[in-house]
Amino acid sequence: MGRKKTPQEGGQLAEGYRKRKIPATRLVGMEMVDIGMRTHYVSGLLEVDVTEARRIVGDSKARGTRVSFTAWIIRCLAVAARDFPEVNAFRKGRNLYLFENVNVGMPIEREFEGELVPLPYLIRDCNTKSVLEITREIDSAKESGAEQGMVIGDRHSAAIAKISRWLPAPLRRLGARVFMRNPVRKQETMGAVVITAVGMFGKTGGWPLPIPIGHPLAVAVGGISRKPAYIGDGDRLEPRELLDVTLMFDHDVIDGGPATRFSARLVELMESAYGLQQL
């Protein structure tokens, strides 16, 4: 008879592996991803000169004022979406619901049920807030002490998500589809724009491709690379810091023309360090 294999301490098994439950937050997220994968997204890859913006953020930090680079990008996104409201809209049937205020969703990594998981957070009315206000709001969401369920800062949505994780998968999918039918509810709970700063964890360039979960506009921030680029009237070649940004548009909501004009406006705002000059 062979020796009976018994689990070791800490969940480590004699066979050389350990078993861990998938966080409940992932279960709900999987249903939303399934909806997002059925959406007709088109992608745009941008390379944005953020040399001036990075200089101002660095100088501000040296003076004792910390500014979140992601918060600044969110502010630029909100202003561009305000100027081109077609990207800040949801579709229902033959109608488009265009919203005045720009709500931006983003994942914030928090400890939940003993594990670090990305939890959704919604920054409301970004078009009316300064870069510093958005920075402070993100910091507050990250640093608040207690676990706040499966959605940060929105108790109603957190309660719904907490209940839904115990439902069978078919019922979760049905609930997600019912939720996605109401444009006003989607704007109030998830926003029409979502951003993920994947590249903030790396030092090299590259365009990440996010998996959207039903937002008409999904933005992924890639890495920053130092490259030579022509500036001014195009007669001076200098080393510049270039940020890779991926934009994914729901083509059922946003046509190519508005998407192109929105992208050009976003690049213009970012390359002019919009919202940072007053720091």
C-alpha positions as CSV (number, residue, x, y, z in Angstrom):
1,M,0.0,0.0,0.0
2,G,1.2,3.5,-0.8
3,R,1.5,6.3,1.7
4,K,-1.7,8.2,2.1
5,K,-1.3,11.8,1.0
6,T,-2.5,14.4,3.5
7,P,-2.9,18.2,3.1
8,Q,0.0,20.2,4.7
9,E,-0.4,23.3,6.7
10,G,-1.6,26.5,4.9
11,G,-3.6,24.6,2.4
12,Q,-0.5,23.2,0.6
13,L,-1.2,19.7,-0.7
14,A,1.4,16.9,-0.8
15,E,1.0,16.7,-4.6
16,G,2.7,20.2,-4.9
17,Y,-0.3,22.5,-5.5
18,R,-2.8,24.4,-3.4
19,K,-6.4,25.1,-4.0
20,R,-7.9,28.6,-3.6
21,K,-11.5,29.8,-4.2
22,I,-12.1,32.4,-6.9
23,P,-13.1,35.7,-5.3
24,A,-16.8,36.2,-5.4
25,T,-16.2,39.6,-7.1
26,R,-14.8,37.7,-10.2
27,L,-18.0,35.7,-10.6
28,V,-20.2,38.8,-11.1
29,G,-17.5,40.3,-13.2
30,M,-17.5,37.3,-15.5
31,E,-21.1,37.8,-16.4
32,M,-20.4,41.5,-17.3
33,V,-17.4,40.5,-19.4
34,D,-19.7,38.0,-21.3
35,I,-21.9,41.0,-22.2
36,G,-19.0,43.1,-23.1
37,M,-17.6,40.5,-25.5
38,R,-20.8,40.6,-27.5
39,T,-20.5,44.3,-28.1
40,H,-19.2,45.7,-31.4
41,Y,-16.0,47.5,-30.3
42,V,-13.5,49.2,-32.5
43,S,-10.1,50.2,-31.2
44,G,-7.8,53.1,-31.6
45,L,-4.2,53.2,-30.5
46,L,-2.8,56.6,-29.5
47,E,0.7,57.8,-28.8
48,V,0.5,60.9,-26.7
49,D,3.3,63.3,-25.8
50,V,3.0,63.8,-22.0
51,T,6.4,65.4,-21.5
52,E,5.0,68.7,-20.2
53,A,2.3,67.0,-18.1
54,R,4.9,64.8,-16.4
55,R,7.2,67.8,-15.8
56,I,4.4,69.7,-14.1
57,V,3.3,66.7,-12.0
58,G,6.9,66.2,-10.9
59,D,7.4,69.9,-10.0
60,S,4.1,69.9,-8.1
61,K,5.2,66.8,-6.1
62,A,8.5,68.5,-5.2
63,R,6.5,71.4,-3.8
64,G,4.5,69.0,-1.6
65,T,1.3,68.7,-3.8
66,R,0.8,65.2,-5.0
67,V,-1.2,64.8,-8.2
68,S,-2.4,61.5,-9.6
69,F,-1.4,61.0,-13.2
70,T,-4.5,58.8,-13.7
71,A,-6.7,61.5,-12.2
72,W,-5.3,64.0,-14.7
73,I,-6.1,61.6,-17.6
74,I,-9.6,61.2,-16.2
75,R,-10.1,65.0,-16.2
76,C,-9.0,65.2,-19.8
77,L,-11.3,62.3,-20.7
78,A,-14.2,64.1,-19.0
79,V,-13.6,67.4,-20.8
80,A,-13.3,65.7,-24.2
81,A,-16.5,63.7,-23.5
82,R,-18.3,66.9,-22.5
83,D,-17.2,68.4,-25.9
84,F,-18.3,65.3,-27.8
85,P,-21.3,63.9,-25.8
86,E,-21.7,61.0,-28.3
87,V,-19.1,59.1,-26.3
88,N,-21.0,59.8,-23.1
89,A,-24.1,58.0,-24.1
90,F,-25.9,54.7,-23.9
91,R,-28.1,53.1,-26.5
92,K,-31.6,51.6,-26.0
93,G,-33.3,50.3,-29.1
94,R,-33.3,53.1,-31.6
95,N,-32.6,55.8,-29.1
96,L,-29.4,57.3,-27.7
97,Y,-29.4,58.7,-24.1
98,L,-26.8,61.4,-24.0
99,F,-25.7,62.6,-20.5
100,E,-24.5,66.0,-19.5
101,N,-22.4,64.8,-16.5
102,V,-19.4,62.5,-17.2
103,N,-19.2,59.6,-14.8
104,V,-16.0,57.5,-15.1
105,G,-15.6,54.0,-13.7
106,M,-12.2,52.6,-12.7
107,P,-10.9,49.6,-10.8
108,I,-9.3,50.2,-7.4
109,E,-7.4,47.3,-5.8
110,R,-8.6,46.6,-2.3
111,E,-8.5,43.8,0.3
112,F,-11.8,41.9,0.1
113,E,-12.4,38.7,2.0
114,G,-8.7,38.4,2.7
115,E,-7.5,38.9,-0.9
116,L,-6.4,41.8,-3.0
117,V,-9.0,42.2,-5.7
118,P,-9.9,45.1,-8.1
119,L,-13.2,46.5,-7.0
120,P,-15.2,48.9,-9.2
121,Y,-15.4,52.6,-8.2
122,L,-17.4,55.3,-10.0
123,I,-16.1,58.9,-10.0
124,R,-19.2,61.1,-10.7
125,D,-19.3,64.4,-12.5
126,C,-15.7,64.4,-13.5
127,N,-16.3,67.2,-16.0
128,T,-17.0,69.5,-13.0
129,K,-14.1,68.5,-10.8
130,S,-10.5,69.6,-10.8
131,V,-7.5,67.3,-11.1
132,L,-6.8,67.7,-7.4
133,E,-10.4,66.9,-6.5
134,I,-10.3,63.7,-8.5
135,T,-6.9,62.8,-7.0
136,R,-8.2,63.2,-3.5
137,E,-11.3,61.2,-4.3
138,I,-9.3,58.3,-5.6
139,D,-6.9,58.4,-2.6
140,S,-9.9,58.4,-0.3
141,A,-11.4,55.3,-2.0
142,K,-8.1,53.5,-1.7
143,E,-7.4,54.4,1.9
144,S,-10.8,54.0,3.5
145,G,-10.4,51.4,6.3
146,A,-13.3,49.1,6.1
147,E,-14.1,46.6,3.4
148,Q,-17.1,48.1,1.5
149,G,-18.5,45.0,-0.2
150,M,-18.1,44.3,-3.9
151,V,-18.5,47.9,-5.1
152,I,-16.6,50.8,-3.5
153,G,-18.6,53.8,-2.5
154,D,-22.0,52.6,-3.7
155,R,-23.9,50.7,-1.0
156,H,-26.9,49.9,-3.2
157,S,-24.9,48.4,-6.0
158,A,-22.7,46.6,-3.5
159,A,-25.8,45.0,-1.9
160,I,-27.1,43.8,-5.3
161,A,-23.7,42.4,-6.2
162,K,-23.3,40.7,-2.9
163,I,-26.7,38.9,-3.3
164,S,-26.1,38.0,-6.9
165,R,-22.9,36.1,-6.3
166,W,-24.9,33.4,-4.5
167,L,-27.2,33.0,-7.5
168,P,-26.8,30.2,-10.1
169,A,-24.8,31.4,-13.1
170,P,-27.9,31.5,-15.5
171,L,-29.7,33.8,-13.0
172,R,-26.7,36.0,-12.7
173,R,-26.5,36.3,-16.5
174,L,-30.2,37.1,-16.7
175,G,-29.9,39.8,-14.0
176,A,-26.9,41.4,-15.7
177,R,-28.9,41.6,-19.0
178,V,-31.9,43.1,-17.3
179,F,-29.6,45.7,-15.6
180,M,-27.9,46.6,-18.9
181,R,-31.3,47.5,-20.5
182,N,-31.7,50.7,-18.5
183,P,-29.4,53.5,-19.7
184,V,-30.1,55.8,-16.8
185,R,-29.3,53.1,-14.2
186,K,-26.1,52.2,-16.1
187,Q,-24.9,55.8,-16.1
188,E,-25.6,56.2,-12.4
189,T,-23.9,52.9,-11.3
190,M,-21.1,52.3,-13.9
191,G,-20.7,55.4,-16.0
192,A,-20.4,55.5,-19.8
193,V,-16.6,55.7,-19.6
194,V,-14.2,53.3,-17.9
195,I,-10.5,53.6,-17.5
196,T,-7.8,51.1,-16.4
197,A,-4.2,52.1,-15.9
198,V,-2.5,48.9,-16.7
199,G,0.7,50.6,-17.8
200,M,1.2,52.5,-14.6
201,F,2.8,49.3,-13.2
202,G,5.5,49.1,-15.9
203,K,8.2,51.3,-17.3
204,T,8.0,50.3,-21.0
205,G,5.6,51.3,-23.7
206,G,2.8,49.2,-25.2
207,W,-0.9,49.3,-25.9
208,P,-3.0,47.1,-23.5
209,L,-6.3,45.8,-24.9
210,P,-8.9,45.9,-22.1
211,I,-12.0,43.6,-21.9
212,P,-14.9,46.1,-21.8
213,I,-17.9,45.2,-19.7
214,G,-20.5,47.2,-21.6
215,H,-19.2,50.8,-21.4
216,P,-19.5,52.7,-24.7
217,L,-15.9,54.0,-24.2
218,A,-13.2,51.9,-22.6
219,V,-9.8,53.4,-22.0
220,A,-6.6,51.5,-21.2
221,V,-3.5,53.5,-20.2
222,G,-0.3,51.7,-21.3
223,G,3.3,52.5,-20.6
224,I,5.5,55.5,-21.1
225,S,8.5,55.3,-23.3
226,R,11.2,57.9,-24.1
227,K,11.5,58.5,-27.9
228,P,12.7,61.2,-30.3
229,A,9.9,63.2,-31.7
230,Y,9.4,66.4,-33.7
231,I,7.9,69.3,-31.8
232,G,6.9,72.9,-32.5
233,D,6.5,73.3,-36.2
234,G,8.1,70.0,-36.8
235,D,11.6,71.3,-37.3
236,R,13.1,70.3,-33.9
237,L,13.8,66.7,-32.9
238,E,13.9,66.1,-29.2
239,P,13.6,63.2,-26.7
240,R,10.0,63.1,-25.5
241,E,8.0,61.0,-23.1
242,L,5.2,59.2,-25.1
243,L,2.3,57.5,-23.4
244,D,0.5,54.7,-25.1
245,V,-3.3,54.9,-24.8
246,T,-5.9,52.4,-26.1
247,L,-9.5,53.6,-26.8
248,M,-12.3,51.1,-27.5
249,F,-15.6,52.5,-28.8
250,D,-18.9,50.7,-29.0
251,H,-19.7,51.2,-32.6
252,D,-23.4,50.7,-32.0
253,V,-23.3,53.9,-29.9
254,I,-20.4,56.0,-31.4
255,D,-19.9,56.5,-35.1
256,G,-16.4,56.8,-36.6
257,G,-16.6,60.6,-37.1
258,P,-17.4,61.5,-33.4
259,A,-14.9,58.9,-32.2
260,T,-12.1,60.5,-34.4
261,R,-12.9,64.0,-33.3
262,F,-13.1,62.9,-29.6
263,S,-9.7,61.2,-29.9
264,A,-8.1,64.3,-31.5
265,R,-9.6,66.5,-28.7
266,L,-8.3,64.1,-26.1
267,V,-4.7,64.2,-27.5
268,E,-4.9,68.0,-27.7
269,L,-5.9,68.3,-24.0
270,M,-3.2,65.9,-22.8
271,E,-0.4,67.3,-24.9
272,S,-1.2,70.8,-23.6
273,A,-1.2,69.5,-20.0
274,Y,-4.8,70.7,-19.6
275,G,-5.8,71.2,-16.0
276,L,-2.3,71.2,-14.6
277,Q,-1.2,74.8,-15.3
278,Q,-2.9,76.1,-12.1
279,L,-1.0,73.8,-9.8
